[in-house]
């Protein structure tokens, strides 16, 4: 069972506060001793307790004074390079939390726009969408279209390079007939047109008399004003 997280706040009860101080002070001294032994560094700890006339020092007053003098002899830039007071620590934490919040907001907004795009593909209209929603949706569609175009170009290059590589391995001259190139181009155009049909289902609705064909399932009142 994990230990309950301790709330860092002033302990109002006197006996509980004194017991906590005694326990934490002992643990602090132990940690400093372990740090000095395991890492081979000079370390010291000075703790002023409530009501104590003299501070408690580890390992000894002489050793602690030597460590303090060595620290004071360092250049000012070297001493303050990694020092941080409470205000600087809180500012650093706030900056980090703000960055995390911005990242989370971007991810949440991207998910919202993705859901809006999926709803559009299922036939829902954009009458209730705001200007920001339309702007972000346009940006996402352009981004995805760019990705699709890059993928199409990659597949086209791979299809054109495959026969050449095979014939090169067989020691023959690679030739691609005009009919094959035209067929591949028509296939790519059909794939692009299919993707555009999916993104713009309203452009491909056919209303004639009292009948209508919809590319996605049953008629949807969000698609316009035509019903089967």
C-alpha positions, 0 to 999 in steps of 0.5 A: 500500500502506497504512502498517503501524500503529505500536504505541504502546509503549516501543522497547527497541532504543536505535538504533531509539528514537533514530532514531524520536525524531529522525524524529518530532521533525522531523515535530512541528516541521513540523506546528507550523509548518504549524498556525501558518501555515495557521491564523494562530495563535501556536504554539510547541513545546518538546522535551526530548531524552534527553541534551540540555542545552538543549531544542529550541524552535520558532520561537525561545526568545523567541517561545515564552516570549511564547506561554507568558506569554500562556497563563499570563495567562489565567483559570484556567477558560479555561486548563483548559477544554480541557486534558486529562491522560492520566487524563482522556483515558483516562476519556473514552475508556473512557466512549465505549467503554462507550456503544458496547458498550451500543449493540452489546449492545442491537442484538445482543439485538434481533437475538436476539429477532427470530430467536426471533420468526421461529422461533416463526412457523415453528412452534418452541415456547418450552419452552427459552426463558428468562424474559428471552427471553419478556419481551423477546419479549412486548415485541417482539410488543406493539411490532409489534402497535402498529405494525400497528395504527397502520398499519391506522388510517392506511390506514383514514383514507386510504381514508375520506379518498380519496372525500371528496377526490375528490368535493370536487375534483369539487364534490360532497358526499362521502357514504360509504354504511354498506355501504362503511364496514362492508365496509372495517371487515370487511377491516381486521378480517380483516387483524388476525385474519390477523396474530394467526393468524401470531403464534399458530399453535398457537391454530389447530391442528385435531386430529381423530382421526389428522389435523391441519392446520397453517398452516405446512408439515408437522407439527412436533414443537415444535407440541404433541403432534399428528402427521399 
